[in-house]
Amino acid sequence: MSVLVSVLTLIFAGLLIFLFVNRQSSSGNPNDQISDNNQTGQTSSSESDPSETKPTQICTSDLGPFKAESAQNYVSDLIPFLTEINCGYTVDLSSNVGVTARLDSYNFFTLANGFLAISHQPKEHQAKPNKQLENHFYEKITARLLADGLKNTKFIFSSMSRDYHLYSNGKIICAVVNSSGTYSLGGGDALRDMLGCTDVTTAEQSLAAMLPFAIAYRDSTGEWPHMLYSGSITDSKHAPYQRAELGGPNNVELFYRTSPNSPWVYFAGAQGMLACSNYNTDDLKKAFLGESCHIDGNISEVSL
């Protein structure tokens, strides 16, 4: 009887060992599974609803401090830091792009030539705005800027569900974006403007160039434009008149002057072709002579 009990005990113990080993081999290395989840930011359950919102992956970085002496060098130096808080996904550096800027001595924003860091996230993050991730980026980047000696200027430019918060140390200006979600280019990865910086000297030049137009806008409307940035200045077909098309609050802001030495005059904001009836003075007709306009839905042109 004791022999039978011993045999049964050995069989039962062997069965338990077999079941344990089989379960381990089918589930894989737990550490590998955690690593895979961290890389994708997704759960590994095959039974989850594919329409279910995936959890947000939050990453951090201990890199720094960085010298904020020039816009180009600073943004370039920040790329490894930005990549780490972006959980290893690509962060591109774009040069010669417009960066939101403003100085205390000016009453409007402009776009100054600078350098932009753009983060990439898997395209599934485009499905819905991810405010948690946006706030994470904003908090980590602004903390980095403050640690590197930049201060919050309190200037905030708002456009298209994005708030651009400006930080500066007197040498560079950096715009940090905190938006309501993501946007994409070409249906690929979800992209975000993480950080844009320009040199203060560049911002000063851009703002000074826009000041005559901003003054004309204020004199006409009674208020300063929220933003005004470079566009085109063209000689009119009726010399010596000139006209200007600049970027601004109404998409395109139209100005004119009677000669190259005359002050600019604000005409109108436009998001498309204006009605011919808008060109209702001799100066307007001379400045915009030959420009397309519409009459009752039919395309025409400004004439004297």
Helices and strands as residue ranges (DSSP letters): H 2-27, H 30-40, H 71-85, E 91-101, E 110-121, G 123-127, H 131-147, E 151-159, E 162-168, E 172-179, E 183-184, E 190-199, H 200-221, E 229-235, E 242-248, E 251-257, E 265-270, G 276-278, H 282-287, E 292-295, E 298-301
